[in-house]
């Protein structure tokens, strides 16, 4: 097989990149380790920055998002029994966010790709990247039928996540990995119940952090933070609802509607960035290069930011005959990643009890009070929450 861009990974970032490239007349092949059903079964993020929304529209896959997505111009921060609203529209220059589940995004992208002649191969094994520093890189893999295959290409996009082969292809002595592990995880539950509020609520209480979110007007996503040694099988639906209710402000506890869970899981909190994000003609995209804690909903949006830069670089390469444009990829991505990674770390540190040190706890409480009470603080939160602007690709 031969193509211009080989994409490893058929998650939302790989599919979005593939759709954008296909629409631009740039040939690409996507390979994926698991089945389409498994990809769609991943319960992940559901909040889109304006940049992500515009990328979906540019890719021509926004019809359902524009119809069903929930437009939000604010969210609340609950500090014990005190509810404080962050007015995104007011403090970010009129910007908003859209609540639309990652599963739905992935489905829309899969459907759009299936309607074209673009090639996607699922259930592959033994993926290897060869000669990424040369002008003729290629990818080898084994199909689900045991057949050995090879893709000759111009460039390789590694959209295969934290455990994929792409990042490991960069020699250890040529990459630097930065990591922060937290001592808490998010226990999340999805249920077909109306959300407790029409906007998200991030909260902190004596019993810990919580988040009240949603996927639609009838489907809710709730979280409470737990120690990392907790086991999901120890959390019945009743226990989860009881724990969440105990953390909610008294003024909204009676508004909580409970019901059977659709899915429960525990996600560890981690900050991770690898540098550089490029090795010759191999580019790392999304979780292959960086992970942020979910506080602030930046994971999918950061992946889309990488897609934006790589897509526009490929336009420079193929439409303007500027192969040298690829050299700016890592710097462009990392500039935004470090700022967004800092915001996610900061929000996590401010909203979770990560230490028993009384001075740190006092300073944390004071910081949260300042940033949710002053115009300066609210502007900082709002501008970062709606998403920082993309830099220009030259």
Secondary structure as UniProt FT lines:
FT   STRAND          5..8
FT   HELIX           12..23
FT   TURN            24..25
FT   STRAND          28..31
FT   HELIX           36..40
FT   STRAND          47..48
FT   HELIX           50..58
FT   TURN            59..60
FT   HELIX           63..68
FT   STRAND          70..72
FT   STRAND          74..79
FT   TURN            80..81
FT   STRAND          82..87
FT   HELIX           88..91
FT   TURN            92..93
FT   STRAND          97..99
FT   HELIX           102..114
FT   STRAND          119..121
FT   STRAND          125..130
FT   TURN            132..133
FT   STRAND          138..142
FT   TURN            144..145
FT   STRAND          148..152
FT   STRAND          155..158
FT   TURN            162..163
FT   HELIX           165..169
FT   HELIX           172..174
FT   STRAND          176..191
FT   STRAND          201..205
FT   TURN            206..207
FT   STRAND          208..214
FT   STRAND          220..227
FT   TURN            228..229
FT   HELIX           232..234
FT   HELIX           237..247
FT   TURN            250..252
FT   HELIX           253..255
FT   STRAND          261..275
FT   STRAND          278..279
FT   TURN            280..281
FT   STRAND          282..284
FT   HELIX           286..288
FT   STRAND          290..291
FT   TURN            295..296
FT   HELIX           299..319
FT   HELIX           323..328
FT   HELIX           329..351
FT   HELIX           358..371
FT   TURN            372..373
FT   HELIX           375..385
//
